[in-house]
Amino acid sequence: MKTFKKYIAIALTFGALALTGTAFAQEAPDALVKRISQDVIDTAKADKSIQGGNQQRILSLVEEKIIPYVDFERMTSLAAGRYWRDATPDQKKQLTEQFRSLLVFTYSGALAQVRDQKIDFKPMRGNATDGDVEVRSQVIQPRGEPIQLNYRMEKNANSWKIYDVNVLGAWLVESYKGTFASEIGRSGIDGLIKVLSDKNKSRAAKGGK
């Protein structure tokens, strides 16, 4: 599970960091990711503060480059499943904020791991005119087998946003769905919020690790 989450982090880092620039709304999602990703990877490789694990720099980059292009509310609602309907507006807000923070720490850890990886893109599932598509790719590593990375993206108004990621055949939302359901079954939605909050506080105290 730990290795899977590491790959998820790398996936979202490469994918969401790529979704930047003024052409975001005009280009097809796969073309946009392909055009921008190499520049982003090069920037991460060249930034000594990121490579050195500077948390302030990493978190700042995550907030600036990644967060605007991930639909955390939809991602959280999918992970919560049927329990989302029973949550109050305040519970939904808190749960989304805590899940967002958890993933921010995950993204931050991935940035410092960027070294000599390359991205190979596959034909996209869906058309650029569709409102929901799957962008397919794989990370080529200096050593080891390629890592399959697919992104589910939805177009809201004029912008594309990631709402799920597939690593080696496993979807991020599905990986959290069981955990969320188990915790809600034990202690309700407020219990899940507390568990995520405690975990985020612990990671913050450890510098995001």
Secondary structure, 3 states (H helix, E strand, C coil): CHHHHHHHHHHHHHHHHHCCCHHHHCCCHHHHHHHHHHHHHHHHHHCHHHHCCCHHHHHHHHHHHHHHHECHHHHHHHHHCCHHHHCCHHHHHHHHHHHHHHHHHHHHHHHCCCCCCEEEECCCECCCCCCEEEEEEEEECCCCCCEEEEEEEEEECCEEEEEEEEECCEEHHHHHHHHHHHHHHHHHHHHHHHHHHHHHHHHHHCCCC
